[in-house]
Amino acid sequence: MSANMCASCTFFEDHAANTAKTLEGAGLCRFNPPISQPEADARGLWPVVKSEDWCGHFEKEDA
C-alpha cells in the first residue's frame, strides 16, 4: 500500500461522506471546491474517495 494514499493526505476528511453518514474506508476529498448540483437550491457535494485511493494532488498530512 502506498504512503501517498488519500488517508494520509491533508485534504482527506474521513468522518462523513456528504450525508453525515460515515462510510467505512471512504471519505471526502477537500482539495477542490464542492461539485455543483444541477438544481439551483441543491448544495454542492465533495467528491467521495476511498482511503487507499491516490491522486497527483497528494500533500502529506501533518501529524
N, C-alpha and C positions, 0 to 999 in steps of 0.2 A: 504494500500500500504506500502511496506517495505521501511525503510530508507536506506537499503543496496541495493538499485536498481542501475542499470547502470548509470542513470542520475546523481547520487550522487557520482560516483566513479572517482578517479583521472585519471584513464585510459580511460575514455569515452570522445570521441570527437563528439560534436553534430552539427558541421557546414556543413559537407558534407559526402556523403556516396560513396566513390570510384569513382564517376563520376562527381564531382564538383557540384552535384545536391543535394539540401537539401531535405531529406525525413522527413516528419513530424512524430515525435515520434520515430525516429531512429537515430543512429549514428554509429561511428566506435569504436571498442574495440582495444585499443592500448597496451594491456597487453603483448601479444605475437607478434613476428615479422609478417610481411605480409605473406599471404598464397601464395606459389609458383604457377605459372601458367604452364600448360603443354607445351607451346611453348617457346622456348628459348628467343625470342625477346619481349615477353609479360611481363609487370610489375606485381609485386605481388599485392595482394589486402588485405586490412584489413577486418576482419570479421564485418559484419553489424549486429547490435543488436538493439532491441527495448529499449527505455529509461527506461521502467519499468521491463526489464529483470534483472536477478541477476546471480552471479556465486560465486565460492569459492575463487576467487582472489580479491574480493572487497577490496578497500582501500579508506577510506573517503577522498573526495576532500577537499583541503584546501580552505578556503573562501577568 
